[in-house]
Structures are given as C-alpha cells and as structure tokens.
Amino acid sequence: MSGISEMSVASAFSGMTRVDPVVFKAACPDCRADFELSANALRLVIGATHRTTFYSFTCPECGAAVRKPAGERIVELLTGGGVRALRLHATVHGA
C-alpha cells in the first residue's frame, strides 16, 4: 500500500458548508417592479465594443423584455455569479 487511506464520499464532504445560490437584484423600467433573479434568468452578451455588450432578462411581473448595457464591472459580477456569457466575435472586413 502507498499509505493513502480510503475515504468515503460522506467524510470527504463533511467539512463543506452549503452555499446559497447567487441572486441578482433587478428592476423593470416598464412596470417599475423590483425583484431578484437567478443566474439562469439572465442572459449576458459580450460583444467587440461596449455598445454590443449587454445583459437581458424577462420581467417576472409584466413579461417585458429588458436589455441593459453591461460595463466591465457588471460583466465581472454576472460571470462570477454564474451567468453564462455569449461571446460575439468581430468580423474583419476588407482584409
């Protein structure tokens, strides 16, 4: 034997604590409702410029499609909280 003892799954995870899912506070510009959204309820698009980088969601109160610009800090917070990002690639013209 190499001196490594076997460990059960239960003992391997015994020191871990439960982590609550990340929620993001949001507001609807149409109905003015304030609410919290999970990472799965948000969509993040990262484009070549600040004009093509945004996040979007559907208002759970009125059903409006909401799209807001996302600067570097917002992108960092959303991706760090588990929001998946769609990265758009720039097309080179006239090469």
Accessible surface in RSA format (square Angstrom, percent):
REM  Atomic radii and reference values for relative SASA: ProtOr
REM  Chains: A
REM  Algorithm: Lee & Richards
REM  Probe-radius: 1.40
REM  Slices: 20
REM RES _ NUM      All-atoms   Total-Side   Main-Chain    Non-polar    All polar
REM                ABS   REL    ABS   REL    ABS   REL    ABS   REL    ABS   REL
RES MET A   1   217.23 112.5 129.92  86.0  87.30 207.9 109.46  93.1 107.76 142.8
RES SER A   2    96.65  81.7  54.93  73.3  41.72  96.1  54.13 115.3  42.53  59.6
RES GLY A   3    74.69  92.1   0.00   N/A  74.69  92.1  42.00 115.3  32.69  73.2
RES ILE A   4   133.89  76.2 121.73  90.7  12.16  29.3 125.65  90.5   8.23  22.3
RES SER A   5    97.24  82.2  75.57 100.9  21.66  49.9  50.41 107.3  46.82  65.6
RES GLU A   6   169.65  97.4 136.30 103.1  33.35  79.4  59.51 115.1 110.14  89.9
RES MET A   7   137.77  71.3 102.72  68.0  35.05  83.5  94.00  79.9  43.77  58.0
RES SER A   8    67.84  57.3  51.36  68.5  16.48  38.0  53.40 113.7  14.44  20.2
RES VAL A   9   113.28  74.5 107.68  97.5   5.60  13.5 110.01  95.6   3.27   8.9
RES ALA A  10    79.61  73.2  62.32  96.2  17.29  39.3  72.24 101.7   7.37  19.5
RES SER A  11    58.25  49.2  43.14  57.6  15.11  34.8  43.98  93.6  14.27  20.0
RES ALA A  12    53.16  48.9  26.65  41.1  26.51  60.3  29.09  41.0  24.07  63.8
RES PHE A  13   121.26  60.7 113.28  70.2   7.98  20.8 113.57  68.9   7.70  22.0
RES SER A  14    89.97  76.0  53.22  71.0  36.75  84.7  41.88  89.2  48.08  67.4
RES GLY A  15    72.23  89.1   0.00   N/A  72.23  89.1  43.63 119.7  28.61  64.1
RES MET A  16   130.86  67.8 104.98  69.5  25.87  61.6 102.83  87.4  28.02  37.1
RES THR A  17   115.63  82.2  96.37  97.7  19.25  45.9  75.95 102.0  39.67  60.0
RES ARG A  18   197.64  83.0 159.79  81.5  37.84  90.1  80.13 109.5 117.51  71.2
RES VAL A  19   126.98  83.6 104.06  94.2  22.92  55.2 106.77  92.8  20.21  54.8
RES ASP A  20    94.87  66.5  82.77  82.4  12.10  28.6  28.09  66.1  66.78  66.6
RES PRO A  21   103.72  75.6  82.41  75.1  21.31  77.5  94.03  77.6   9.69  60.2
RES VAL A  22    74.52  49.0  61.87  56.0  12.65  30.5  67.72  58.8   6.79  18.4
RES VAL A  23    78.79  51.8  59.10  53.5  19.69  47.5  59.10  51.3  19.69  53.4
RES PHE A  24    32.45  16.2  29.39  18.2   3.06   8.0  32.45  19.7   0.00   0.0
RES LYS A  25   176.65  86.2 146.74  90.0  29.92  71.2 104.38  93.9  72.28  77.0
RES ALA A  26    18.97  17.4   5.09   7.9  13.88  31.6  15.59  22.0   3.38   9.0
RES ALA A  27    36.60  33.7  35.30  54.5   1.30   3.0  35.30  49.7   1.30   3.5
RES CYS A  28     1.85   1.4   0.00   0.0   1.85   4.4   0.11   0.3   1.74   1.9
RES PRO A  29    71.24  51.9  54.42  49.6  16.82  61.1  58.90  48.6  12.34  76.7
RES ASP A  30   103.32  72.4  71.23  70.9  32.09  75.9  22.83  53.7  80.48  80.3
RES CYS A  31    54.40  41.1  24.78  27.6  29.62  69.6  32.02  81.1  22.38  24.1
RES ARG A  32   187.01  78.5 167.00  85.1  20.00  47.6  65.23  89.2 121.77  73.8
RES ALA A  33    23.36  21.5  13.10  20.2  10.26  23.3  23.36  32.9   0.00   0.0
RES ASP A  34   121.51  85.1  92.28  91.8  29.23  69.1  34.36  80.9  87.15  86.9
RES PHE A  35    27.18  13.6  12.61   7.8  14.57  37.9  24.21  14.7   2.98   8.5
RES GLU A  36    98.89  56.8  74.32  56.2  24.57  58.5  24.62  47.6  74.27  60.6
RES LEU A  37    13.01   7.2  10.54   7.5   2.47   6.2  13.01   9.1   0.00   0.0
RES SER A  38    53.48  45.2  48.14  64.2   5.34  12.3  35.35  75.3  18.13  25.4
RES ALA A  39    18.43  16.9  14.66  22.6   3.77   8.6  14.78  20.8   3.65   9.7
RES ASN A  40   139.92  96.5 109.00 105.3  30.92  74.5  31.82  76.6 108.09 104.5
RES ALA A  41    36.72  33.8  24.49  37.8  12.23  27.8  34.22  48.2   2.50   6.6
RES LEU A  42    10.77   6.0   3.08   2.2   7.69  19.3   3.08   2.2   7.69  20.7
RES ARG A  43   115.17  48.4 112.82  57.5   2.35   5.6  68.12  93.1  47.04  28.5
RES LEU A  44     2.39   1.3   0.00   0.0   2.39   6.0   0.00   0.0   2.39   6.4
RES VAL A  45    17.84  11.7  17.84  16.1   0.00   0.0  17.84  15.5   0.00   0.0
RES ILE A  46    28.23  16.1  27.26  20.3   0.97   2.3  27.26  19.6   0.97   2.6
RES GLY A  47    13.03  16.1   0.00   N/A  13.03  16.1   0.47   1.3  12.55  28.1
RES ALA A  48    73.36  67.5  30.54  47.1  42.82  97.4  41.16  58.0  32.20  85.3
RES THR A  49    73.77  52.5  63.91  64.8   9.85  23.5  70.32  94.5   3.45   5.2
RES HIS A  50   142.17  77.7 127.69  88.8  14.48  37.0  97.95 100.9  44.22  51.5
RES ARG A  51   196.94  82.7 171.99  87.7  24.95  59.4  59.59  81.4 137.35  83.2
RES THR A  52    56.97  40.5  56.28  57.1   0.69   1.6  56.79  76.3   0.18   0.3
RES THR A  53    12.19   8.7  11.25  11.4   0.94   2.2   6.63   8.9   5.56   8.4
RES PHE A  54    31.81  15.9  31.81  19.7   0.00   0.0  31.81  19.3   0.00   0.0
RES TYR A  55    36.67  17.1  36.57  20.8   0.10   0.3  10.07   7.6  26.60  32.8
RES SER A  56    16.58  14.0  16.58  22.1   0.00   0.0   9.90  21.1   6.68   9.4
RES PHE A  57     1.21   0.6   0.80   0.5   0.42   1.1   0.80   0.5   0.42   1.2
RES THR A  58    71.78  51.1  62.57  63.4   9.21  21.9  43.36  58.2  28.42  43.0
RES CYS A  59     2.03   1.5   0.00   0.0   2.03   4.8   0.00   0.0   2.03   2.2
RES PRO A  60    82.36  60.0  40.89  37.3  41.47 150.8  52.41  43.3  29.95 186.1
RES GLU A  61   120.48  69.2  85.77  64.9  34.71  82.6  13.76  26.6 106.71  87.1
RES CYS A  62    65.35  49.4  27.40  30.6  37.96  89.2  33.43  84.7  31.92  34.4
RES GLY A  63    49.46  61.0   0.00   N/A  49.46  61.0  25.37  69.6  24.09  54.0
RES ALA A  64    20.11  18.5   8.81  13.6  11.29  25.7  20.05  28.2   0.06   0.2
RES ALA A  65    96.33  88.6  65.02 100.3  31.31  71.2  65.41  92.1  30.91  81.9
RES VAL A  66     6.29   4.1   2.45   2.2   3.84   9.3   5.31   4.6   0.97   2.6
RES ARG A  67   153.18  64.3 125.40  63.9  27.78  66.1  46.15  63.1 107.04  64.9
RES LYS A  68    60.16  29.4  58.99  36.2   1.18   2.8  29.83  26.8  30.33  32.3
RES PRO A  69   109.67  79.9  97.86  89.2  11.81  42.9  99.53  82.2  10.14  63.0
RES ALA A  70     4.29   3.9   0.00   0.0   4.29   9.8   0.77   1.1   3.52   9.3
RES GLY A  71    43.20  53.3   0.00   N/A  43.20  53.3  36.12  99.1   7.07  15.8
RES GLU A  72   162.41  93.2 147.73 111.8  14.68  35.0  64.01 123.8  98.40  80.3
RES ARG A  73   142.99  60.0 137.76  70.2   5.23  12.4  69.70  95.3  73.28  44.4
RES ILE A  74    64.55  36.7  64.49  48.0   0.06   0.1  64.49  46.4   0.06   0.2
RES VAL A  75    27.10  17.8  27.10  24.5   0.00   0.0  27.10  23.5   0.00   0.0
RES GLU A  76   106.04  60.9  97.34  73.6   8.70  20.7  40.09  77.5  65.94  53.8
RES LEU A  77    84.62  47.1  77.48  55.4   7.14  17.9  80.35  56.4   4.26  11.5
RES LEU A  78    10.11   5.6  10.11   7.2   0.00   0.0  10.11   7.1   0.00   0.0
RES THR A  79    54.29  38.6  36.80  37.3  17.49  41.7  23.92  32.1  30.38  45.9
RES GLY A  80    70.72  87.2   0.00   N/A  70.72  87.2  37.43 102.7  33.28  74.5
RES GLY A  81    12.65  15.6   0.00   N/A  12.65  15.6   6.08  16.7   6.57  14.7
RES GLY A  82    48.45  59.7   0.00   N/A  48.45  59.7  32.91  90.3  15.54  34.8
RES VAL A  83     5.18   3.4   0.00   0.0   5.18  12.5   0.17   0.1   5.01  13.6
RES ARG A  84   209.84  88.1 195.40  99.6  14.43  34.4  79.34 108.4 130.50  79.1
RES ALA A  85    37.49  34.5   5.41   8.3  32.08  73.0   6.65   9.4  30.84  81.7
RES LEU A  86   109.36  60.9 104.99  75.1   4.38  11.0 107.94  75.8   1.43   3.8
RES ARG A  87   144.02  60.5 130.95  66.8  13.06  31.1  47.71  65.2  96.31  58.4
RES LEU A  88    85.21  47.5  72.73  52.0  12.48  31.4  74.73  52.5  10.48  28.2
RES HIS A  89   163.98  89.6 136.84  95.1  27.14  69.4  94.71  97.6  69.27  80.6
RES ALA A  90    76.02  69.9  41.86  64.6  34.15  77.7  50.35  70.9  25.66  68.0
RES THR A  91   101.41  72.1  78.38  79.5  23.02  54.9  51.39  69.0  50.01  75.6
RES VAL A  92   121.99  80.3  95.37  86.3  26.62  64.2  99.43  86.4  22.57  61.2
RES HIS A  93   157.14  85.9 129.25  89.8  27.88  71.3  90.70  93.5  66.43  77.3
RES GLY A  94    87.57 108.0   0.00   N/A  87.57 108.0  43.22 118.6  44.35  99.3
RES ALA A  95   127.63 117.3  47.66  73.5  79.97 181.9  81.80 115.2  45.83 121.4
END  Absolute sums over single chains surface
CHAIN  1 A     7645.2       5684.5       1960.7       4517.8       3127.5
END  Absolute sums over all chains
TOTAL          7645.2       5684.5       1960.7       4517.8       3127.5
